[in-house]
Amino acid sequence: MILVAGATGQLGGLIVHTLLAKGFRVRILVRQGAAQEALVMAGAEPVTGDLKDPASLAVACDGVDTVVTTANSSARRGGDTVDSVDRLGNRNLIEAASSAGVGRFIFVSNLGASPASPNPFMAAKGETELLLRGSTMSWTIIQPNLFMDKLPVLVVGIPALSGQPVTLVGEGRRQHSLVAMRDVAQYVLAAVEHPEWDGRVLVLGGPEAVSWRDVVEAFEQELRRSIPVRTVPPGQPIPGMPDLLAGFLALLETYDSRLEVADLAAQYGVVPTRLRSWAHRFVLESSGSPAGAVHKA
């Protein structure tokens, strides 16, 4: 039995469906009222619990062989904070799994996570990694680079599909090895299937380092039209864009994150998704929108 925490999130849901398709028994940790119907219909076994409630985690971990967690505070509300979820919540889950006799733990962290990070989110991820390394369980730590399915959608995809100009912070020419979430799900599957590979930190990226200008070009090719681009200096407020997002985009303009993943992908049997392929799928899946109609014209 595999317990997946964070299953109702975008990446967590992909992981659940990937594991179920391979015949694994999957239990999903869900909070009261969470959208779980599609996962349950696919064959997942729901158990109500919360990372902030250690007693519920003890029940969820009973009879479990492997825990996979993608849970984090980034898209949560209310009392869910970096401290309550990413630091204490993950600690609760590791302790509950260890006490229940779980043998293996797969933690989806972030590239650059470190206890010494000045960013509280990245510091909490780094602390969790250290805690897991010191536990009694076998472990795999996954550190993905930026997801194609997140920032490119917000910064380029949504405005491009709606016919609006794209706003880039800085010149948008720094290069990062963006990774598709479906690739991360495949790495998790491979880690589950190969316990002999436990004890590794997997640093994941896509097959190519790309810039924001490359993302714009990929959407232009898919939509078959030019997309107007405007730039703003880093640090300048952007109307309609949360300050946190603008600040993060400014940070991305200070470094490149090029990763070589060919050898790792080959060993784990993953065919890395290229930006153009991802953009093609994203536009097709958005075909119900007016922008999708432009693509089909």
C-alpha positions as CSV (number, residue, x, y, z in Angstrom):
1,M,0.0,0.0,0.0
2,I,1.3,3.4,-1.0
3,L,0.1,6.5,0.9
4,V,0.1,9.8,-1.2
5,A,-0.1,13.1,0.7
6,G,-0.9,16.1,-1.4
7,A,-2.9,13.9,-3.7
8,T,-5.5,16.5,-4.5
9,G,-2.9,18.9,-5.9
10,Q,-1.9,19.0,-9.5
11,L,1.3,17.0,-9.1
12,G,0.0,14.7,-6.4
13,G,-3.0,13.8,-8.6
14,L,-0.7,12.9,-11.5
15,I,1.3,10.7,-9.2
16,V,-1.8,8.9,-8.0
17,H,-3.1,8.2,-11.5
18,T,0.4,7.0,-12.6
19,L,0.7,4.6,-9.7
20,L,-2.8,3.3,-10.1
21,A,-2.3,2.7,-13.8
22,K,0.7,0.4,-12.9
23,G,-1.5,-1.6,-10.6
24,F,-0.3,-0.3,-7.2
25,R,-2.7,0.0,-4.3
26,V,-2.9,3.7,-3.4
27,R,-4.3,5.4,-0.3
28,I,-4.7,9.2,-0.5
29,L,-4.6,11.5,2.5
30,V,-7.4,14.0,2.0
31,R,-8.9,16.7,4.2
32,Q,-12.5,17.1,5.0
33,G,-14.4,18.4,1.9
34,A,-11.4,18.1,-0.4
35,A,-12.1,17.3,-4.1
36,Q,-11.3,13.6,-4.2
37,E,-14.0,12.0,-6.4
38,A,-11.9,11.6,-9.6
39,L,-9.1,9.9,-7.6
40,V,-11.5,7.6,-5.8
41,M,-13.3,6.6,-9.0
42,A,-9.8,5.8,-10.4
43,G,-9.3,3.3,-7.6
44,A,-7.6,5.3,-4.8
45,E,-8.6,4.6,-1.2
46,P,-9.3,7.9,0.7
47,V,-8.4,8.5,4.3
48,T,-9.3,11.7,6.1
49,G,-6.3,13.4,7.7
50,D,-4.2,16.5,7.9
51,L,-0.5,17.1,8.2
52,K,-1.2,19.3,11.2
53,D,-3.0,16.4,13.0
54,P,-0.5,13.7,14.1
55,A,-3.3,11.4,15.3
56,S,-4.9,11.3,11.8
57,L,-1.5,10.6,10.2
58,A,-1.0,7.6,12.5
59,V,-4.3,6.1,11.1
60,A,-3.4,7.0,7.5
61,C,0.0,5.3,7.8
62,D,-1.3,2.0,9.3
63,G,-0.5,-0.8,6.9
64,V,1.4,1.4,4.5
65,D,4.7,0.2,2.9
66,T,5.6,3.5,1.1
67,V,4.8,7.2,1.7
68,V,4.9,9.7,-1.2
69,T,4.4,13.3,-0.4
70,T,4.0,16.4,-2.5
71,A,2.1,18.3,0.1
72,N,3.1,22.0,0.7
73,S,1.6,25.3,1.8
74,S,2.0,27.1,-1.5
75,A,-1.6,26.8,-2.6
76,R,-3.3,26.3,0.8
77,R,-5.3,28.7,2.8
78,G,-6.3,29.5,6.4
79,G,-4.0,28.1,9.0
80,D,-1.7,26.4,6.4
81,T,1.6,28.2,6.5
82,V,5.2,27.3,5.7
83,D,5.7,26.6,9.4
84,S,2.6,24.6,10.1
85,V,2.7,22.5,6.8
86,D,6.2,22.5,5.3
87,R,8.1,22.4,8.6
88,L,5.9,20.9,11.3
89,G,3.5,19.1,9.0
90,N,6.2,17.2,7.2
91,R,7.9,16.4,10.5
92,N,4.6,14.9,11.7
93,L,4.3,12.8,8.6
94,I,7.8,11.4,8.8
95,E,7.4,10.6,12.5
96,A,4.0,9.0,12.0
97,A,5.4,6.9,9.1
98,S,8.4,5.8,11.0
99,S,6.3,4.9,14.1
100,A,3.9,2.9,11.9
101,G,6.7,0.8,10.4
102,V,6.6,2.3,6.9
103,G,9.7,1.1,5.1
104,R,10.1,3.8,2.4
105,F,9.5,7.5,2.1
106,I,9.6,9.6,-1.1
107,F,9.7,13.3,-0.6
108,V,9.2,15.8,-3.4
109,S,11.2,18.8,-2.4
110,N,12.5,21.7,-4.5
111,L,15.7,22.5,-6.3
112,G,17.8,24.7,-4.0
113,A,16.2,23.5,-0.8
114,S,18.5,24.1,2.1
115,P,18.1,24.7,5.9
116,A,20.4,27.7,5.4
117,S,18.2,29.3,2.7
118,P,17.0,32.8,3.4
119,N,13.6,31.8,1.9
120,P,11.4,30.2,4.6
121,F,9.8,27.8,2.2
122,M,13.1,26.5,0.9
123,A,14.6,26.4,4.4
124,A,11.6,24.3,5.6
125,K,12.1,21.9,2.7
126,G,15.8,21.6,3.5
127,E,15.0,20.8,7.1
128,T,12.6,18.1,6.1
129,E,15.3,16.6,3.9
130,L,17.7,16.4,6.8
131,L,15.0,14.9,9.1
132,L,14.2,12.2,6.5
133,R,17.8,11.3,6.0
134,G,18.1,10.7,9.7
135,S,15.0,8.6,10.0
136,T,14.8,4.8,10.2
137,M,13.2,4.6,6.7
138,S,14.7,4.2,3.3
139,W,14.2,7.4,1.3
140,T,14.3,9.1,-2.0
141,I,14.4,12.9,-2.2
142,I,13.2,14.5,-5.5
143,Q,14.3,18.1,-6.2
144,P,12.6,19.3,-9.4
145,N,13.5,22.6,-11.1
146,L,10.7,25.0,-12.0
147,F,7.5,23.3,-13.3
148,M,6.5,24.0,-16.9
149,D,2.9,23.6,-15.6
150,K,3.1,26.5,-13.2
151,L,4.9,29.8,-13.9
152,P,4.8,29.5,-17.7
153,V,1.1,29.1,-17.5
154,L,0.7,32.2,-15.3
155,V,3.2,34.4,-17.0
156,V,2.7,33.4,-20.7
157,G,0.0,30.8,-21.2
158,I,-3.0,32.5,-19.7
159,P,-2.4,36.0,-21.2
160,A,-1.4,34.4,-24.6
161,L,-4.5,32.3,-24.8
162,S,-6.7,35.3,-23.9
163,G,-5.1,37.6,-26.5
164,Q,-3.4,39.8,-23.9
165,P,0.3,40.9,-23.9
166,V,2.8,39.0,-21.9
167,T,4.7,40.9,-19.2
168,L,8.2,39.8,-18.5
169,V,10.3,40.9,-15.5
170,G,13.7,41.9,-16.9
171,E,14.7,40.8,-20.3
172,G,13.5,37.2,-19.9
173,R,16.7,35.7,-21.4
174,R,18.0,33.7,-18.4
175,Q,17.8,30.0,-19.0
176,H,16.3,27.4,-16.7
177,S,15.7,23.7,-17.2
178,L,11.9,23.6,-16.8
179,V,10.5,20.2,-16.0
180,A,7.0,18.9,-16.8
181,M,5.0,17.5,-13.8
182,R,4.2,14.3,-15.7
183,D,7.9,13.7,-15.9
184,V,8.2,14.1,-12.1
185,A,5.4,11.5,-11.7
186,Q,7.3,9.1,-13.9
187,Y,10.4,9.5,-11.7
188,V,8.3,8.8,-8.6
189,L,6.9,5.7,-10.3
190,A,10.4,4.5,-11.1
191,A,11.6,5.2,-7.6
192,V,8.7,3.1,-6.2
193,E,9.4,0.2,-8.6
194,H,13.2,0.2,-7.7
195,P,13.8,0.1,-4.0
196,E,17.5,-0.8,-4.8
197,W,17.8,2.9,-5.9
198,D,16.8,4.3,-2.4
199,G,19.1,6.8,-0.7
200,R,19.3,9.1,-3.7
201,V,18.6,12.8,-4.3
202,L,17.2,13.2,-7.8
203,V,17.7,16.7,-9.2
204,L,15.2,17.0,-12.0
205,G,15.0,19.3,-15.0
206,G,13.8,19.2,-18.6
207,P,15.9,18.1,-21.6
208,E,16.7,21.7,-22.5
209,A,17.4,25.0,-20.8
210,V,14.9,27.6,-21.9
211,S,14.2,31.3,-21.4
212,W,11.0,33.2,-21.0
213,R,11.5,34.4,-24.6
214,D,11.6,30.7,-25.6
215,V,8.3,30.1,-23.8
216,V,6.7,33.0,-25.7
217,E,8.0,31.6,-29.0
218,A,6.6,28.2,-28.2
219,F,3.2,29.6,-27.7
220,E,3.5,31.8,-30.8
221,Q,4.2,28.6,-32.8
222,E,1.2,26.8,-31.3
223,L,-1.2,29.8,-31.7
224,R,0.2,30.7,-35.1
225,R,0.3,34.4,-34.2
226,S,2.7,36.8,-32.6
227,I,2.3,37.6,-28.9
228,P,3.1,41.2,-27.8
229,V,5.7,41.3,-25.0
230,R,6.4,44.1,-22.6
231,T,9.1,44.2,-20.0
232,V,9.4,45.8,-16.6
233,P,12.5,46.4,-14.5
234,P,13.0,43.9,-11.6
235,G,11.6,45.3,-8.4
236,Q,8.9,47.4,-10.1
237,P,5.3,46.6,-9.1
238,I,3.2,45.0,-11.9
239,P,-0.5,45.7,-12.1
240,G,-2.5,42.5,-11.8
241,M,0.5,40.4,-10.7
242,P,1.0,39.5,-7.0
243,D,4.1,41.1,-5.5
244,L,5.3,37.6,-4.4
245,L,5.2,36.4,-8.0
246,A,6.8,39.5,-9.4
247,G,9.6,39.2,-6.8
248,F,10.2,35.5,-7.7
249,L,10.4,36.4,-11.4
250,A,12.9,39.1,-10.5
251,L,15.0,36.5,-8.7
252,L,14.9,34.2,-11.7
253,E,16.6,37.0,-13.7
254,T,19.7,36.8,-11.5
255,Y,20.8,33.3,-12.4
256,D,20.6,30.4,-14.8
257,S,19.7,26.8,-13.8
258,R,20.8,24.6,-16.6
259,L,20.7,20.9,-15.7
260,E,22.0,17.8,-17.5
261,V,19.4,15.1,-17.1
262,A,20.0,12.7,-19.9
263,D,21.8,10.0,-17.9
264,L,19.3,10.1,-15.0
265,A,16.4,10.1,-17.4
266,A,17.8,7.1,-19.2
267,Q,18.3,5.1,-16.0
268,Y,14.9,5.9,-14.7
269,G,13.2,5.2,-18.0
270,V,11.8,8.8,-18.4
271,V,11.5,10.5,-21.7
272,P,11.9,14.2,-20.7
273,T,9.2,16.5,-22.1
274,R,10.4,19.3,-24.3
275,L,8.9,22.8,-24.0
276,R,7.3,22.7,-27.5
277,S,5.6,19.4,-26.7
278,W,4.3,20.7,-23.4
279,A,3.0,23.9,-25.0
280,H,1.3,21.9,-27.7
281,R,-0.5,19.8,-25.2
282,F,-1.4,22.7,-23.0
283,V,-3.0,24.6,-25.9
284,L,-4.9,21.5,-27.0
285,E,-6.3,20.9,-23.5
286,S,-7.4,24.6,-23.4
287,S,-9.3,24.1,-26.7
288,G,-12.6,24.8,-24.9
289,S,-11.6,28.4,-24.4
290,P,-11.7,31.2,-27.0
291,A,-7.9,31.0,-27.2
292,G,-8.2,27.3,-28.0
293,A,-10.5,28.2,-30.9
294,V,-7.8,30.4,-32.3
295,H,-5.4,27.4,-32.2
296,K,-7.9,25.3,-34.2
297,A,-8.6,28.0,-36.8
